[in-house]
Amino acid sequence: MIVIIRKRHLAMAAAAVLAVCVLAYLLWQPVKEAHVLAADTVVVDAGHGGADGGAVASDGTAESGINLAITVKIQEMLLFLGQDVTLTRTDDQGLYNDDSVTIRQKKVADTHNRVDLINGVDGAVLISIHQNALPSSPRTHGAQVFYNAVSPAQELAGSIQQALNSTVNVGNAKAAAAIPGSVYIMANVRCPGVLVECGFLSNAEETRLLQTPAYQQKLALAIVCGYLSYEG
């Protein structure tokens, strides 16, 4: 019983610290005329999963597990702050059809089913979590945000990018960019969508950081703060 009470106290303390951090970040931002992002539900998409591990580091670490860990942390923060949240996946499984057999069939079914899930959520905003890789340039690192063609995704991406630049990209600032139309999910969802490449698994040091809960929490907090502080 003592252990349970202590865990509850720790959870409450962590939640209180989170609230203070979010509030401090929002108060620190320059005061602008607010532009309301009318999102009934934030859909947080942990990229890949199941048979599709996504990008893989030289040590064999697949991005799918890191994506899910960051996604769950984003969900916890948003729920704590009163925002409705839907996840596209909650474990290391893809969204396959029963008749999907080959890896290709599973990947195709997964992307189509994610689009259907997201488009079925009224008033949604999509935040899709991924990891990057550029084996030809192992020194490249940092988090970058991409946006789809649905307004105001570009402005939201800029806000999240600013938060990432001031936290995990210090001295390595990046600019938000439009995502290529070849990315099926982002091209076919009807809601504003941003895709966050949280880091490079081709960079050994960043791979190590991305696997730590503390750094995952830092990324999640920056993304949440960028979402909450979006202003036009």
Legacy VTK file of the C-alpha trace (Angstrom):
# vtk DataFile Version 3.0
C-alpha trace
ASCII
DATASET POLYDATA
POINTS 232 float
0.000 0.000 0.000
2.841 2.419 0.840
4.435 1.701 -2.524
1.138 2.378 -4.321
0.664 5.675 -2.458
4.222 6.737 -3.253
3.688 5.946 -6.931
0.504 8.000 -6.903
2.344 10.903 -5.293
5.087 10.658 -7.885
2.528 10.613 -10.702
0.778 13.669 -9.259
4.089 15.462 -8.860
5.055 14.655 -12.434
1.717 15.933 -13.697
2.142 19.148 -11.711
5.635 19.676 -13.108
4.300 19.077 -16.606
1.570 21.654 -16.145
4.091 24.218 -14.866
6.430 23.536 -17.803
3.649 23.906 -20.359
2.359 27.081 -18.719
5.862 28.555 -18.506
6.512 27.830 -22.154
3.244 29.390 -23.258
3.836 32.518 -21.145
7.355 32.805 -22.528
6.131 32.965 -26.131
5.787 36.429 -27.731
2.251 37.768 -27.385
0.413 37.678 -30.704
-3.171 37.832 -31.864
-4.451 34.331 -31.207
-5.603 32.194 -34.112
-7.801 29.398 -32.828
-7.029 25.922 -34.123
-10.453 24.315 -33.924
-9.509 20.742 -33.147
-12.100 18.566 -31.459
-9.606 15.697 -31.363
-5.882 15.404 -31.892
-5.048 12.185 -33.718
-1.523 11.115 -32.812
-0.102 8.617 -35.253
2.848 6.420 -34.282
4.385 5.751 -37.668
4.958 2.179 -38.885
4.560 -0.834 -36.549
4.233 -4.583 -36.816
5.876 -5.988 -39.930
6.924 -2.472 -40.932
9.585 -1.273 -38.519
10.376 1.855 -40.522
13.902 3.266 -40.468
16.495 1.096 -38.722
19.671 2.250 -36.950
23.017 0.518 -37.375
22.503 -1.187 -34.019
19.212 -2.682 -35.238
16.917 -0.219 -33.461
13.709 0.238 -35.472
11.845 3.518 -35.442
8.417 1.973 -34.793
9.030 1.428 -31.078
10.462 4.913 -30.561
7.528 6.416 -32.432
5.064 4.666 -30.148
6.890 5.706 -26.966
6.826 9.386 -27.968
3.219 9.130 -29.122
2.057 7.752 -25.771
3.828 10.598 -23.960
2.124 13.156 -26.203
-1.220 11.495 -25.505
-0.673 11.619 -21.741
0.192 15.326 -21.825
-2.730 16.301 -24.041
-5.210 14.269 -21.991
-3.904 15.886 -18.805
-4.533 19.294 -20.383
-8.118 18.366 -21.326
-7.646 17.664 -25.042
-9.410 14.694 -26.632
-6.873 12.354 -28.220
-7.072 9.351 -30.529
-4.119 7.087 -31.315
-3.853 5.183 -34.586
-2.086 2.351 -32.743
-1.415 1.525 -29.098
0.986 -1.386 -29.511
3.548 -2.726 -31.966
0.966 -3.939 -34.447
0.003 -2.569 -37.826
-3.540 -1.883 -38.996
-3.751 -4.871 -41.329
-6.675 -6.537 -43.053
-7.271 -10.235 -42.421
-6.335 -11.051 -46.011
-2.991 -9.190 -45.876
-0.218 -11.777 -46.169
2.918 -10.259 -47.672
4.771 -7.331 -46.128
3.770 -5.173 -49.087
0.095 -6.073 -48.654
0.341 -5.290 -44.955
1.980 -1.910 -45.579
-0.648 -0.932 -48.143
-3.520 -2.052 -45.907
-1.976 -0.279 -42.931
-1.693 3.091 -44.681
-5.203 2.873 -46.145
-6.705 1.890 -42.798
-4.916 4.739 -41.010
-6.324 7.223 -43.496
-9.829 5.799 -42.985
-9.414 5.995 -39.204
-8.184 9.603 -39.286
-10.820 10.751 -41.768
-13.459 9.200 -39.537
-12.618 11.560 -36.665
-14.620 14.794 -36.718
-12.695 18.037 -36.263
-9.339 16.260 -36.241
-5.792 17.521 -36.362
-3.134 14.937 -37.172
0.300 14.749 -35.547
2.275 11.866 -37.043
5.470 10.785 -35.285
8.424 9.368 -37.217
12.225 9.044 -37.180
14.499 10.012 -40.033
17.576 8.347 -41.517
20.307 9.536 -43.878
23.069 6.887 -43.907
25.124 8.896 -46.395
25.475 11.688 -43.818
25.793 10.152 -40.328
26.488 13.540 -38.716
23.091 14.941 -39.737
20.749 15.239 -36.747
17.803 17.142 -35.345
14.000 17.253 -35.490
12.041 18.630 -38.429
8.329 19.133 -39.043
6.517 18.618 -42.343
2.956 19.680 -43.193
0.224 18.657 -45.595
-1.806 20.921 -47.874
-4.783 21.383 -45.513
-4.885 24.783 -43.783
-3.657 25.672 -41.201
-1.151 22.800 -41.187
1.691 25.018 -42.409
1.269 27.481 -39.537
0.913 24.673 -36.992
4.076 23.030 -38.313
5.930 26.314 -37.934
4.832 26.618 -34.317
5.922 23.064 -33.473
9.197 23.586 -35.349
9.890 26.716 -33.301
9.351 24.762 -30.079
11.673 21.993 -31.266
14.329 24.475 -32.367
14.371 26.058 -28.917
14.636 22.737 -27.084
16.244 19.860 -28.997
17.632 21.719 -32.027
19.646 24.397 -30.228
22.363 25.538 -32.632
20.875 23.323 -35.335
17.633 25.098 -36.229
15.514 23.648 -39.003
12.575 25.024 -40.993
9.187 23.386 -41.373
8.587 22.168 -44.913
5.785 20.896 -47.133
5.656 17.137 -47.267
5.947 15.396 -50.654
2.678 14.258 -52.171
4.076 10.734 -52.348
3.534 10.251 -48.599
0.172 8.493 -48.828
-1.269 9.191 -45.384
-0.428 12.884 -45.376
-1.689 13.329 -48.942
-5.030 11.627 -48.312
-6.210 12.760 -44.893
-8.769 15.558 -45.044
-7.677 17.292 -41.834
-4.671 19.532 -41.145
-1.706 17.222 -40.636
1.901 17.559 -39.534
4.566 14.878 -39.575
7.396 15.211 -37.069
10.712 13.538 -37.896
12.038 13.520 -34.334
15.643 12.642 -35.152
18.029 10.635 -37.300
18.608 6.945 -36.620
21.623 7.215 -38.922
23.290 9.352 -36.229
24.631 7.129 -33.445
24.444 9.750 -30.688
20.935 10.824 -31.601
19.847 7.175 -31.773
21.067 6.731 -28.205
19.131 9.805 -27.076
15.969 8.799 -28.901
15.845 5.549 -26.943
15.868 7.293 -23.546
12.555 8.120 -21.827
13.892 11.538 -20.751
14.625 12.622 -24.326
11.351 11.164 -25.569
9.594 13.221 -22.894
11.482 16.339 -24.000
10.402 15.802 -27.594
6.801 15.158 -26.587
6.697 18.295 -24.440
8.108 20.436 -27.254
5.542 19.061 -29.707
2.665 19.614 -27.280
3.833 23.145 -26.476
4.156 23.919 -30.176
0.621 22.654 -30.736
-0.795 24.628 -27.814
1.031 27.857 -28.686
0.023 27.880 -32.360
-0.835 31.431 -33.305
-1.567 33.097 -36.611
LINES 1 233
232 0 1 2 3 4 5 6 7 8 9 10 11 12 13 14 15 16 17 18 19 20 21 22 23 24 25 26 27 28 29 30 31 32 33 34 35 36 37 38 39 40 41 42 43 44 45 46 47 48 49 50 51 52 53 54 55 56 57 58 59 60 61 62 63 64 65 66 67 68 69 70 71 72 73 74 75 76 77 78 79 80 81 82 83 84 85 86 87 88 89 90 91 92 93 94 95 96 97 98 99 100 101 102 103 104 105 106 107 108 109 110 111 112 113 114 115 116 117 118 119 120 121 122 123 124 125 126 127 128 129 130 131 132 133 134 135 136 137 138 139 140 141 142 143 144 145 146 147 148 149 150 151 152 153 154 155 156 157 158 159 160 161 162 163 164 165 166 167 168 169 170 171 172 173 174 175 176 177 178 179 180 181 182 183 184 185 186 187 188 189 190 191 192 193 194 195 196 197 198 199 200 201 202 203 204 205 206 207 208 209 210 211 212 213 214 215 216 217 218 219 220 221 222 223 224 225 226 227 228 229 230 231
